[in-house]
Amino acid sequence: MSLQELQQIRRQRAEQVTLGQEFYCRPRRRRLTIETCMEDYVSANAFGDKHSACHKCAQGCTNRQEYAESR
């Protein structure tokens, strides 16, 4: 698979991201909506809550970027 094909797949996936979508959150080990994930991720990083599972979470960062790309 070429780089262009991978980028196209990623763009198509990003276009489909909505706040109500659910996914399995690995750090929390439960299903969350994109909206809840983004709220918790931004709050944990903005306030430096290092005890939160959302602090510097790679999955939360990816969700936020994909949602931003879809808008």
SENUKE-323712 format. One record per atom (N, C-alpha, C, O): residue in one letter; atom name; x, y, z. Coordinates in Angstrom, 2 decimals. Each point is the difference from the previous one (the first is absolute). Layout:
BEGIN
code->a; site->CA; X->X; Y->Y; Z->Z
...
// end
This chain:
BEGIN
code->m; site->N; X->0.85; Y->-1.17; Z->0.00
code->m; site->CA; X->-0.85; Y->1.17; Z->0.00
code->m; site->C; X->0.90; Y->1.24; Z->0.00
code->m; site->O; X->0.94; Y->0.09; Z->0.79
code->s; site->N; X->-1.23; Y->0.82; Z->-1.66
code->s; site->CA; X->0.83; Y->1.19; Z->-0.12
code->s; site->C; X->-0.37; Y->1.05; Z->1.04
code->s; site->O; X->-1.05; Y->-0.09; Z->0.65
code->l; site->N; X->1.90; Y->1.06; Z->-0.50
code->l; site->CA; X->-0.23; Y->1.09; Z->0.94
code->l; site->C; X->-1.25; Y->0.78; Z->-0.36
code->l; site->O; X->-0.76; Y->0.40; Z->0.88
code->q; site->N; X->0.53; Y->-0.19; Z->-2.17
code->q; site->CA; X->-1.19; Y->0.74; Z->-0.44
code->q; site->C; X->-1.27; Y->-0.75; Z->0.37
code->q; site->O; X->-0.98; Y->0.61; Z->0.42
code->e; site->N; X->0.99; Y->-1.93; Z->-0.58
code->e; site->CA; X->-1.17; Y->-0.80; Z->0.36
code->e; site->C; X->-0.27; Y->0.06; Z->1.49
code->e; site->O; X->-1.15; Y->0.11; Z->0.42
code->l; site->N; X->2.20; Y->-0.16; Z->0.38
code->l; site->CA; X->-0.16; Y->0.10; Z->1.45
code->l; site->C; X->-0.55; Y->1.36; Z->0.41
code->l; site->O; X->-0.86; Y->0.08; Z->0.88
code->q; site->N; X->1.34; Y->0.98; Z->-1.50
code->q; site->CA; X->-0.50; Y->1.33; Z->0.29
code->q; site->C; X->-1.46; Y->0.16; Z->-0.39
code->q; site->O; X->-0.76; Y->0.66; Z->0.70
code->q; site->N; X->0.37; Y->-1.26; Z->-1.81
code->q; site->CA; X->-1.39; Y->0.07; Z->-0.43
code->q; site->C; X->-0.91; Y->-0.74; Z->0.98
code->q; site->O; X->-1.08; Y->0.49; Z->0.34
code->i; site->N; X->1.51; Y->-1.65; Z->0.11
code->i; site->CA; X->-0.78; Y->-0.76; Z->0.98
code->i; site->C; X->-0.16; Y->0.80; Z->1.28
code->i; site->O; X->-1.08; Y->0.05; Z->0.59
code->r; site->N; X->2.17; Y->0.57; Z->-0.15
code->r; site->CA; X->-0.06; Y->0.81; Z->1.22
code->r; site->C; X->-0.95; Y->1.18; Z->-0.16
code->r; site->O; X->-0.76; Y->0.31; Z->0.92
code->r; site->N; X->0.79; Y->0.34; Z->-2.07
code->r; site->CA; X->-0.92; Y->1.12; Z->-0.25
code->r; site->C; X->-1.45; Y->-0.46; Z->0.03
code->r; site->O; X->-0.86; Y->0.68; Z->0.57
code->q; site->N; X->0.58; Y->-1.82; Z->-1.18
code->q; site->CA; X->-1.36; Y->-0.52; Z->-0.02
code->q; site->C; X->-0.47; Y->-0.32; Z->1.41
code->q; site->O; X->-1.15; Y->0.26; Z->0.35
code->r; site->N; X->2.03; Y->-0.83; Z->0.46
code->r; site->CA; X->-0.34; Y->-0.32; Z->1.38
code->r; site->C; X->-0.24; Y->1.28; Z->0.79
code->r; site->O; X->-0.93; Y->0.06; Z->0.80
code->a; site->N; X->1.75; Y->0.95; Z->-1.02
code->a; site->CA; X->-0.13; Y->1.27; Z->0.71
code->a; site->C; X->-1.31; Y->0.69; Z->-0.36
code->a; site->O; X->-0.61; Y->0.66; Z->0.85
code->e; site->N; X->0.17; Y->-0.80; Z->-2.07
code->e; site->CA; X->-1.24; Y->0.63; Z->-0.43
code->e; site->C; X->-1.21; Y->-0.59; Z->0.71
code->e; site->O; X->-1.06; Y->0.63; Z->0.05
code->q; site->N; X->1.20; Y->-1.81; Z->0.50
code->q; site->CA; X->-1.11; Y->-0.70; Z->0.61
code->q; site->C; X->-0.09; Y->0.20; Z->1.52
code->q; site->O; X->-0.90; Y->-0.55; Z->0.62
code->v; site->N; X->1.80; Y->1.31; Z->-0.02
code->v; site->CA; X->0.04; Y->0.16; Z->1.45
code->v; site->C; X->-1.09; Y->0.96; Z->0.45
code->v; site->O; X->-0.10; Y->1.13; Z->-0.48
code->t; site->N; X->-0.74; Y->-1.59; Z->1.42
code->t; site->CA; X->-1.04; Y->0.84; Z->0.60
code->t; site->C; X->0.13; Y->-0.07; Z->1.52
code->t; site->O; X->0.57; Y->-0.95; Z->0.53
code->l; site->N; X->-1.09; Y->1.93; Z->0.15
code->l; site->CA; X->0.11; Y->0.05; Z->1.46
code->l; site->C; X->-0.72; Y->-1.15; Z->0.68
code->l; site->O; X->0.40; Y->-0.43; Z->1.09
code->g; site->N; X->-1.45; Y->-0.08; Z->-1.70
code->g; site->CA; X->-0.77; Y->-1.07; Z->0.61
code->g; site->C; X->0.55; Y->-1.39; Z->-0.23
code->g; site->O; X->-0.50; Y->-0.98; Z->0.57
code->q; site->N; X->1.53; Y->0.87; Z->-1.39
code->q; site->CA; X->0.58; Y->-1.31; Z->-0.30
code->q; site->C; X->0.62; Y->-0.61; Z->1.25
code->q; site->O; X->0.61; Y->0.70; Z->0.80
code->e; site->N; X->-0.77; Y->-2.00; Z->-0.65
code->e; site->CA; X->0.60; Y->-0.71; Z->1.13
code->e; site->C; X->1.21; Y->-0.78; Z->-0.47
code->e; site->O; X->0.09; Y->-0.41; Z->-1.15
code->f; site->N; X->0.85; Y->0.22; Z->2.07
code->f; site->CA; X->1.19; Y->-0.79; Z->-0.27
code->f; site->C; X->0.44; Y->-0.61; Z->1.32
code->f; site->O; X->-0.47; Y->0.41; Z->1.06
code->y; site->N; X->1.36; Y->-1.39; Z->-1.12
code->y; site->CA; X->0.52; Y->-0.61; Z->1.21
code->y; site->C; X->1.25; Y->0.76; Z->0.44
code->y; site->O; X->0.99; Y->0.07; Z->-0.72
code->c; site->N; X->-1.05; Y->0.49; Z->1.91
code->c; site->CA; X->1.12; Y->0.75; Z->0.57
code->c; site->C; X->0.92; Y->-0.98; Z->0.72
code->c; site->O; X->-0.37; Y->-0.60; Z->1.01
code->r; site->N; X->1.57; Y->0.44; Z->-1.53
code->r; site->CA; X->0.95; Y->-0.95; Z->0.59
code->r; site->C; X->0.44; Y->0.39; Z->1.41
code->r; site->O; X->0.01; Y->-0.85; Z->0.88
code->p; site->N; X->0.37; Y->2.12; Z->-0.64
code->p; site->CA; X->0.45; Y->0.35; Z->1.36
code->p; site->C; X->-1.09; Y->-0.16; Z->1.07
code->p; site->O; X->0.30; Y->-0.39; Z->1.13
code->r; site->N; X->-1.54; Y->0.68; Z->-1.48
code->r; site->CA; X->-1.10; Y->-0.10; Z->0.96
code->r; site->C; X->-0.70; Y->-1.36; Z->-0.02
code->r; site->O; X->-0.75; Y->-0.34; Z->0.92
code->r; site->N; X->1.01; Y->-0.42; Z->-1.96
code->r; site->CA; X->-0.58; Y->-1.34; Z->-0.17
code->r; site->C; X->-1.53; Y->0.01; Z->-0.01
code->r; site->O; X->-0.65; Y->-0.81; Z->0.66
code->r; site->N; X->0.10; Y->1.75; Z->-1.45
code->r; site->CA; X->-1.45; Y->0.05; Z->-0.19
code->r; site->C; X->-0.32; Y->0.79; Z->-1.25
code->r; site->O; X->0.87; Y->0.63; Z->-0.59
code->r; site->N; X->-2.15; Y->-0.67; Z->0.19
code->r; site->CA; X->-0.43; Y->0.72; Z->-1.19
code->r; site->C; X->-0.33; Y->1.44; Z->0.39
code->r; site->O; X->-0.65; Y->0.26; Z->1.01
code->l; site->N; X->1.10; Y->0.66; Z->-1.85
code->l; site->CA; X->-0.25; Y->1.43; Z->0.19
code->l; site->C; X->-0.44; Y->0.60; Z->-1.32
code->l; site->O; X->0.22; Y->-0.57; Z->-1.07
code->t; site->N; X->-0.85; Y->1.73; Z->1.15
code->t; site->CA; X->-0.29; Y->0.75; Z->-1.22
code->t; site->C; X->1.21; Y->0.89; Z->-0.29
code->t; site->O; X->0.80; Y->0.29; Z->0.89
code->i; site->N; X->-0.68; Y->0.12; Z->-2.12
code->i; site->CA; X->1.09; Y->0.90; Z->-0.40
code->i; site->C; X->-0.09; Y->1.30; Z->0.81
code->i; site->O; X->1.02; Y->0.55; Z->0.41
code->e; site->N; X->-2.24; Y->-0.08; Z->-0.18
code->e; site->CA; X->-0.19; Y->1.24; Z->0.76
code->e; site->C; X->0.56; Y->-0.12; Z->1.42
code->e; site->O; X->0.73; Y->0.89; Z->0.45
code->t; site->N; X->-1.06; Y->-1.95; Z->0.24
code->t; site->CA; X->0.50; Y->-0.21; Z->1.36
code->t; site->C; X->1.52; Y->-0.11; Z->0.02
code->t; site->O; X->0.66; Y->0.56; Z->0.87
code->c; site->N; X->-0.14; Y->-1.30; Z->-1.82
code->c; site->CA; X->1.45; Y->-0.17; Z->-0.10
code->c; site->C; X->0.69; Y->1.35; Z->-0.18
code->c; site->O; X->0.96; Y->0.31; Z->0.70
code->m; site->N; X->-1.44; Y->0.47; Z->-1.64
code->m; site->CA; X->0.64; Y->1.28; Z->-0.27
code->m; site->C; X->-0.11; Y->0.95; Z->1.19
code->m; site->O; X->0.97; Y->0.70; Z->0.30
code->e; site->N; X->-2.11; Y->-0.66; Z->0.37
code->e; site->CA; X->-0.17; Y->0.86; Z->1.17
code->e; site->C; X->1.00; Y->-0.39; Z->1.09
code->e; site->O; X->0.67; Y->0.85; Z->0.57
code->d; site->N; X->-0.59; Y->-2.14; Z->-0.28
code->d; site->CA; X->0.89; Y->-0.47; Z->1.05
code->d; site->C; X->1.47; Y->0.17; Z->-0.37
code->d; site->O; X->0.82; Y->0.35; Z->0.84
code->y; site->N; X->-0.49; Y->-0.60; Z->-2.11
code->y; site->CA; X->1.37; Y->0.14; Z->-0.48
code->y; site->C; X->0.46; Y->1.46; Z->0.10
code->y; site->O; X->1.09; Y->0.28; Z->0.51
code->v; site->N; X->-1.92; Y->0.64; Z->-0.99
code->v; site->CA; X->0.36; Y->1.41; Z->0.03
code->v; site->C; X->0.10; Y->0.50; Z->1.45
code->v; site->O; X->0.93; Y->0.73; Z->0.33
code->s; site->N; X->-1.87; Y->-1.11; Z->0.51
code->s; site->CA; X->0.03; Y->0.43; Z->1.41
code->s; site->C; X->1.24; Y->-0.52; Z->0.72
code->s; site->O; X->0.67; Y->0.75; Z->0.70
code->a; site->N; X->-0.37; Y->-2.02; Z->-0.88
code->a; site->CA; X->1.16; Y->-0.60; Z->0.68
code->a; site->C; X->1.30; Y->0.67; Z->-0.42
code->a; site->O; X->0.89; Y->0.20; Z->0.82
code->n; site->N; X->-0.77; Y->0.13; Z->-2.09
code->n; site->CA; X->1.23; Y->0.61; Z->-0.49
code->n; site->C; X->0.06; Y->1.50; Z->0.28
code->n; site->O; X->1.08; Y->0.54; Z->0.22
code->a; site->N; X->-2.21; Y->0.13; Z->-0.24
code->a; site->CA; X->-0.02; Y->1.44; Z->0.27
code->a; site->C; X->0.33; Y->0.29; Z->1.46
code->a; site->O; X->0.68; Y->0.98; Z->0.31
code->f; site->N; X->-1.15; Y->-1.85; Z->0.58
code->f; site->CA; X->0.23; Y->0.21; Z->1.43
code->f; site->C; X->1.15; Y->-0.83; Z->0.55
code->f; site->O; X->0.28; Y->0.06; Z->1.19
code->g; site->N; X->0.38; Y->-0.82; Z->-2.04
code->g; site->CA; X->1.16; Y->-0.78; Z->0.41
code->g; site->C; X->-0.32; Y->-1.09; Z->1.00
code->g; site->O; X->0.80; Y->-0.29; Z->0.89
code->d; site->N; X->-1.98; Y->-0.32; Z->-1.03
code->d; site->CA; X->-0.43; Y->-1.06; Z->0.92
code->d; site->C; X->0.72; Y->-1.31; Z->-0.34
code->d; site->O; X->-0.50; Y->-0.81; Z->-0.78
code->k; site->N; X->1.67; Y->0.61; Z->1.35
code->k; site->CA; X->0.83; Y->-1.15; Z->-0.34
code->k; site->C; X->-0.55; Y->-1.31; Z->0.54
code->k; site->O; X->0.47; Y->-1.07; Z->-0.41
code->h; site->N; X->-1.43; Y->1.12; Z->1.30
code->h; site->CA; X->-0.60; Y->-1.22; Z->0.54
code->h; site->C; X->-1.14; Y->-0.52; Z->-0.86
code->h; site->O; X->-0.50; Y->-1.10; Z->0.22
code->s; site->N; X->0.09; Y->1.88; Z->-1.20
code->s; site->CA; X->-1.09; Y->-0.39; Z->-0.89
code->s; site->C; X->0.52; Y->-0.94; Z->-1.09
code->s; site->O; X->1.11; Y->0.15; Z->-0.49
code->a; site->N; X->-1.93; Y->-1.13; Z->0.14
code->a; site->CA; X->0.36; Y->-0.91; Z->-1.09
code->a; site->C; X->0.06; Y->0.75; Z->-1.33
code->a; site->O; X->0.61; Y->-0.49; Z->-0.96
code->c; site->N; X->-1.22; Y->1.65; Z->0.90
code->c; site->CA; X->-0.07; Y->0.77; Z->-1.24
code->c; site->C; X->1.22; Y->0.90; Z->-0.20
code->c; site->O; X->0.19; Y->0.54; Z->-1.09
code->h; site->N; X->0.63; Y->-0.38; Z->2.11
code->h; site->CA; X->1.17; Y->0.89; Z->-0.11
code->h; site->C; X->0.99; Y->-0.57; Z->-1.01
code->h; site->O; X->0.52; Y->-1.10; Z->0.17
code->k; site->N; X->-0.26; Y->1.87; Z->-1.22
code->k; site->CA; X->0.92; Y->-0.39; Z->-1.08
code->k; site->C; X->-0.36; Y->-1.35; Z->-0.62
code->k; site->O; X->0.88; Y->-0.78; Z->-0.36
code->c; site->N; X->-2.18; Y->0.51; Z->0.23
code->c; site->CA; X->-0.49; Y->-1.25; Z->-0.59
code->c; site->C; X->0.13; Y->0.06; Z->-1.53
code->c; site->O; X->-0.51; Y->0.91; Z->-0.64
code->a; site->N; X->1.19; Y->-1.88; Z->0.08
code->a; site->CA; X->0.20; Y->-0.04; Z->-1.45
code->a; site->C; X->-1.32; Y->-0.20; Z->-0.74
code->a; site->O; X->-0.21; Y->0.58; Z->-1.07
code->q; site->N; X->-0.67; Y->-1.37; Z->1.63
code->q; site->CA; X->-1.29; Y->-0.26; Z->-0.64
code->q; site->C; X->-0.86; Y->1.27; Z->0.03
code->q; site->O; X->-0.68; Y->0.31; Z->-0.98
code->g; site->N; X->0.70; Y->0.41; Z->2.08
code->g; site->CA; X->-0.75; Y->1.26; Z->0.10
code->g; site->C; X->0.53; Y->1.04; Z->-0.97
code->g; site->O; X->-0.77; Y->0.75; Z->-0.61
code->c; site->N; X->2.07; Y->-0.70; Z->0.47
code->c; site->CA; X->0.63; Y->0.93; Z->-0.95
code->c; site->C; X->-0.42; Y->-0.33; Z->-1.43
code->c; site->O; X->-0.32; Y->0.90; Z->-0.78
code->t; site->N; X->0.33; Y->-2.17; Z->0.45
code->t; site->CA; X->-0.41; Y->-0.44; Z->-1.34
code->t; site->C; X->-1.46; Y->0.33; Z->-0.26
code->t; site->O; X->-0.33; Y->0.50; Z->-1.07
code->n; site->N; X->-0.54; Y->-0.76; Z->2.04
code->n; site->CA; X->-1.43; Y->0.32; Z->-0.15
code->n; site->C; X->-0.20; Y->1.49; Z->-0.24
code->n; site->O; X->-0.79; Y->0.39; Z->-0.85
code->r; site->N; X->1.51; Y->0.43; Z->1.60
code->r; site->CA; X->-0.13; Y->1.45; Z->-0.14
code->r; site->C; X->0.46; Y->0.45; Z->-1.39
code->r; site->O; X->-0.66; Y->0.82; Z->-0.63
code->q; site->N; X->1.78; Y->-1.35; Z->0.17
code->q; site->CA; X->0.50; Y->0.37; Z->-1.32
code->q; site->C; X->-0.94; Y->-0.44; Z->-1.11
code->q; site->O; X->-0.26; Y->0.76; Z->-0.94
code->e; site->N; X->-0.26; Y->-1.97; Z->1.03
code->e; site->CA; X->-0.91; Y->-0.50; Z->-1.03
code->e; site->C; X->-1.30; Y->0.79; Z->-0.02
code->e; site->O; X->-0.55; Y->0.27; Z->-1.07
code->y; site->N; X->0.07; Y->0.11; Z->2.25
code->y; site->CA; X->-1.22; Y->0.80; Z->0.04
code->y; site->C; X->0.26; Y->1.37; Z->-0.61
code->y; site->O; X->-0.84; Y->0.51; Z->-0.75
code->a; site->N; X->1.97; Y->0.10; Z->1.06
code->a; site->CA; X->0.35; Y->1.31; Z->-0.56
code->a; site->C; X->0.13; Y->-0.06; Z->-1.51
code->a; site->O; X->-0.42; Y->0.92; Z->-0.70
code->e; site->N; X->1.00; Y->-1.99; Z->0.18
code->e; site->CA; X->0.15; Y->-0.15; Z->-1.45
code->e; site->C; X->-1.34; Y->-0.17; Z->-0.70
code->e; site->O; X->-0.14; Y->0.36; Z->-1.16
code->s; site->N; X->-0.83; Y->-0.91; Z->1.87
code->s; site->CA; X->-1.31; Y->-0.24; Z->-0.62
code->s; site->C; X->-0.85; Y->1.26; Z->-0.06
code->s; site->O; X->-1.05; Y->0.01; Z->-0.65
code->r; site->N; X->1.48; Y->1.03; Z->1.31
code->r; site->CA; X->-0.78; Y->1.26; Z->0.02
code->r; site->C; X->0.55; Y->0.92; Z->-0.99
code->r; site->O; X->-0.50; Y->1.11; Z->-0.14
// end
